Amino acid sequence: MICTFELNDADTKFVTDYAERTGQIVEEVAKQALVDYVREVEEAERAWAEFEKDPVTYTLDEVEQHLGLA
């Protein structure tokens, strides 16, 4: 699949500079960023669905006590 999109001058410089610093081409940076973003969104959605099944929360003090840090 080929995707085309436009970036403003500031974003173009930002992405191009990053690509150069990391030894990549802009297309690689864009592809990886898009794939990473979609994976993170899907993971967040799965985590939220799991939380909604059993919405138990703990305070920081409770977690520290459970881990033996307090």
N, C-alpha and C positions, 0 to 999 in steps of 0.2 A: 504494500500500500504506500502511496506517496501522499504526503500531506504538505500543504503550503500555508504559511501564515506570515503576517507582517509584525515586525517589532519596531518600536520607535527608536530614535537614534541612541538614547540613553540605554535602553535595554539591549540594543544590538551591541554596543560597546561593552556592556557588562558581560554578556554571554560570550562574546568573542574573546575578551580578555581572559575569562575563566577557561575557555577552551584552550587557548594558547598556553596558559600556565600549567594546565594538566596534560598537555600533549595530545589533545583530542581535536576533532573538528566539530564545528557547531552542530552538525547533524547528529553526531554521537551524543553530544550534551543534551540536545533537545529530546532525542529518543529516550535516553535513560531517565531524564527528568519526568517525562510523560508517563513512562511505565512505572517508575517509583511512586509517582503521585497516585495513580490509579490503584496500585497495590496497597498503599497506605489508607486510602479511602475505603477500600473493601475490607481491610483488616479492622479499621475503626468501626465500620458498620457491623461486622461479625462480633466484635467485642461488645458493642452496645446491645446487640440482640441477646448476647449471653448474659450481660448484666441485668437486662430487663427480666430474664427468667428468674433471677435470684438477686434482687437489688439490695444486697447487704453491703454496708460501708463500715469502715473502721476509722477511728481518729488516729492521729499520729502517735499519741500516747499509747493507744492500744497496740499498734504495730510495733512500737519500740519495746513494749513489755513482752509481746509474743516472741520477738527476736532476741530477747535478753539484753537489750541495749539500754534499758532504763532501770 
